[in-house]
Each structure stands twice: as structure tokens, then as C-alpha cells.
């Protein structure tokens, strides 16, 4: 299941999940969090990603992982 907060952007060599309405890869947020950065720090670097959108991706990812 792909979240309504994620759109897959076609690229020449495949596709990459991005925040809906942006070209910001969802992976970039997980990389920030994995590196110990906060969600607010990620959002400061990527102002086109709203807090609501980021939280939706996190919630949908959690649901997807825990219900399968």
C-alpha cells in the first residue's frame, strides 16, 4: 500500500517515492531521522514538505509495517 501522502515520481532509471506534491524523496526524511536529526530539522531543510504531510507518511508507514 502506498500512502496518499506519497507519489511515485518516474525517473529515467526507475521510480522513487516522493512526498505528494513535491519532488522530495520520502527516503530523505528517514535518512534524517536515522542520523539522529529531528523531524523539525528535516522540515526546515525541505519547506515544501508540510508537517502534516510528513506525519501522514510516518503514520501510514507505521500502519503498513504493523498490519502486514
C-alpha positions in Angstrom: 0.0 0.0 0.0 1.3 3.4 -0.9 0.1 6.3 1.2 -2.0 9.1 -0.2 0.8 11.3 1.1 3.3 9.7 -1.3 3.5 9.8 -5.1 5.9 7.8 -7.2 7.9 10.1 -9.4 9.1 8.5 -12.7 12.8 8.8 -13.3 14.9 7.7 -16.3 16.1 4.5 -14.5 13.1 3.7 -12.3 10.8 5.5 -9.9 11.2 7.0 -6.5 8.5 7.5 -3.8 8.3 11.3 -3.1 6.1 13.4 -0.8 2.9 14.2 -2.7 3.1 17.5 -4.5 6.9 17.7 -4.2 9.9 16.1 -5.7 11.4 15.4 -2.3 12.1 11.7 -1.8 10.5 10.1 1.3 13.8 8.3 1.9 15.4 11.7 2.7 13.2 12.1 5.8 14.0 8.6 7.0 17.7 9.3 6.4 17.4 12.4 8.6 15.7 10.6 11.3 18.1 7.7 11.2 21.0 10.1 11.5 19.5 11.5 14.8 18.1 14.6 13.3 14.6 15.7 14.3 11.5 16.0 12.2 11.6 19.8 12.6 15.2 19.9 11.4 14.1 17.9 8.3 11.2 20.3 7.7 13.5 23.3 7.9 15.6 21.9 5.1 12.6 21.0 3.0 10.0 23.7 3.4 7.8 22.3 0.6 7.1 19.3 2.9 4.5 20.3 5.5 4.4 18.9 9.0 1.0 17.3 8.3 2.3 15.6 5.2 5.4 14.3 7.0 3.4 12.9 9.9 1.0 11.3 7.5 3.8 9.5 5.8 5.2 8.3 9.2 1.7 7.2 10.3 1.0 5.4 7.1 4.4 3.7 7.1 3.8 2.5 10.7 0.4 1.1 9.8 1.7 -0.6 6.8 4.5 -2.3 8.7 2.5 -3.3 11.7 -0.6 -4.7 9.9 1.2 -7.0 7.4 
